[in-house]
Every structure is written in structure tokens, then in C-alpha cells.
């Protein structure tokens, strides 16, 4: 499968590496040239923009720091949605709020694409071993099509419901963990 990955930080880089290890064709983009170079050395293809990642992919995974980064990278000028073909899927794995998740998902669906929200639980060590917990929300058909990619990164997957519910569960999980 042709997979794109944007956001190659502490969690994203090992998650992307696991996708590559499972034999998927991987195209990557990040603000850090060093992060890109590390994945390219392992066999990924570098992209010059989020749009280019979208154009090279059936599924694009995002793992970004803040909700505004997700909106910009997916929907902004030169973003994923400008390149991803109709029927494509964005798997949004950042820790963001459910409202942003639903808004981005609605905008993608209006363009004939889908968003699967699947924030992660556990640590960077689990990202390396591909044993993350995944809290998944979205359209069931899109989740089914995204499952081979999700399975590269996590071993404990929980279906939470429709669009935005994965991010809602992650926020609940974080709240409970701090009390």
C-alpha cells in the first residue's frame, strides 16, 4: 500500500519506521531534514511538501504537535488534501481536540476523502516496538481500509465510534491519567 507520513518526531519517526518495516511504500515529510534523511536511509521516499505526500499516497498518517498544525498540514495551501486522490484516507494520530478532528474530517469528506482519528496511548518505546494503544474513531469502512496501516503501529486497538470519538477518548484518557 502507498502510505504517507507527516510528523517524524519522537513518536512519529518510529511509527513511520514500523510502516516501512511492514513492506508498505512510504513517503515522508517533516520540518526537520534530519528526520526525513533517517527514514530515507531506511527506504522511504522524501517529499517536498504535505501536498506531495498526499499525491504519492492512498493513506496519509499525521502525527503533529498541535491542532492548528493538523489543520494547516491537511487542509492548508499545499496541504495533504490538495494532493490526496478521491477515496484517500488521512489517519490523524496527534493528540488534538475532537472538534478539530471533526472539522478536518468534514472538510475531507466534502472532497471525497475520509479521516480516521486514531490518537495513541503508551510511550515512545511502544512506538518503536509497534505496540501502541490506538483509540480509533471514524467511518467504519474507512477504518477497515486503514487497519493494515494501523496494525503496523499498534497492538491494542479500540473502536470508539464515529468521527472525532478517538480524539474524545484520548482526551478522557489523559484527564483520567492526571487525577
Residue pairs with C-beta under 8 A, 6 or more apart in sequence:
1 24
1 25
1 58
1 59
1 148
1 149
2 24
2 25
2 27
2 56
2 57
2 58
2 59
3 19
3 24
3 25
3 26
3 27
3 57
3 58
3 59
3 60
3 61
3 149
4 26
4 27
4 28
4 29
4 47
4 53
4 54
4 56
4 57
4 59
4 60
4 61
4 80
5 12
5 15
5 16
5 19
5 26
5 27
5 28
5 29
5 39
5 44
5 53
5 60
5 61
5 62
5 63
6 12
6 28
6 29
6 30
6 50
6 53
6 60
6 61
6 62
6 63
6 64
6 73
6 80
7 30
7 62
7 63
7 64
7 65
7 73
7 94
8 16
8 28
8 30
8 32
8 35
8 36
8 38
8 39
8 63
9 30
9 35
9 63
9 65
10 124
10 127
11 63
11 120
11 124
11 127
12 30
12 63
13 35
13 38
13 39
14 124
14 127
14 128
15 61
15 63
15 93
15 120
15 127
15 132
15 152
15 153
16 26
16 28
16 39
16 44
16 61
17 39
17 42
17 128
18 127
18 130
18 152
18 153
19 26
19 61
19 149
19 152
19 153
20 26
20 39
20 42
20 43
20 44
21 130
21 152
22 148
22 151
22 152
24 148
24 149
24 152
25 45
26 39
26 43
26 44
26 45
27 44
27 45
27 46
27 47
27 52
27 53
27 56
27 57
28 35
28 36
28 39
28 40
28 44
28 45
28 46
28 47
28 53
29 36
29 46
29 47
29 48
29 49
29 50
29 52
29 53
30 36
36 46
37 46
39 46
40 46
45 56
47 53
47 56
49 78
50 73
50 74
50 76
50 78
50 79
50 80
50 83
51 78
51 79
51 80
51 82
51 83
52 83
53 60
53 80
53 83
54 60
54 79
54 80
54 81
54 82
54 83
54 84
54 88
55 83
55 84
55 85
56 83
57 84
57 88
58 85
58 87
58 88
58 89
59 88
59 89
59 90
59 91
59 145
59 146
59 149
60 80
60 84
60 88
60 89
60 90
60 91
61 90
61 91
61 93
61 149
62 70
62 73
62 74
62 80
62 90
62 91
62 92
62 93
62 94
63 93
63 94
64 70
64 73
64 94
65 94
66 94
66 96
67 94
67 96
67 97
67 100
69 94
70 92
70 94
70 96
70 100
70 104
71 100
71 103
71 104
72 79
73 79
73 80
74 80
74 81
74 90
74 92
74 104
74 107
74 108
75 81
75 104
75 107
75 108
80 90
81 107
81 108
81 111
81 113
84 90
84 113
86 111
86 112
86 113
87 112
87 113
88 113
88 114
89 113
89 114
89 115
89 116
89 142
89 145
89 146
90 104
90 108
90 113
90 114
90 115
90 116
91 115
91 116
91 118
91 146
91 149
91 150
92 101
92 104
92 115
92 116
92 117
92 118
92 119
92 167
93 118
93 119
93 120
93 134
93 153
94 119
95 119
95 167
95 170
95 171
95 174
96 119
96 167
97 167
97 171
98 117
98 164
98 165
98 167
98 168
98 171
99 164
100 167
101 115
101 117
101 137
101 163
101 164
101 166
101 167
102 163
102 164
104 115
105 114
105 115
105 117
105 138
105 163
105 164
106 163
108 114
108 115
109 115
114 138
114 139
114 141
114 142
115 138
115 142
115 163
116 136
116 137
116 138
116 139
116 142
116 143
116 146
116 150
116 166
117 136
117 137
117 138
117 163
117 164
117 165
117 166
117 167
118 134
118 135
118 136
118 137
118 138
118 146
118 150
118 166
119 134
119 135
119 166
119 167
119 169
119 170
120 127
120 132
120 133
120 134
120 135
120 153
120 154
120 170
121 132
121 133
121 134
121 135
121 156
121 170
121 173
122 131
122 132
122 133
126 132
126 133
127 153
130 152
130 153
130 154
130 155
131 154
131 155
131 156
132 153
132 154
132 155
132 156
133 154
133 156
133 157
133 158
134 150
134 153
134 154
134 156
134 157
134 158
134 166
135 158
135 160
135 166
135 167
135 169
135 170
135 173
136 143
136 150
136 157
136 158
136 159
136 160
136 166
137 159
137 160
137 161
137 162
137 163
137 164
137 165
137 166
137 167
137 168
137 169
138 162
138 163
138 166
139 162
139 163
143 150
143 159
147 157
150 157
151 157
158 169
160 166
160 168
160 169
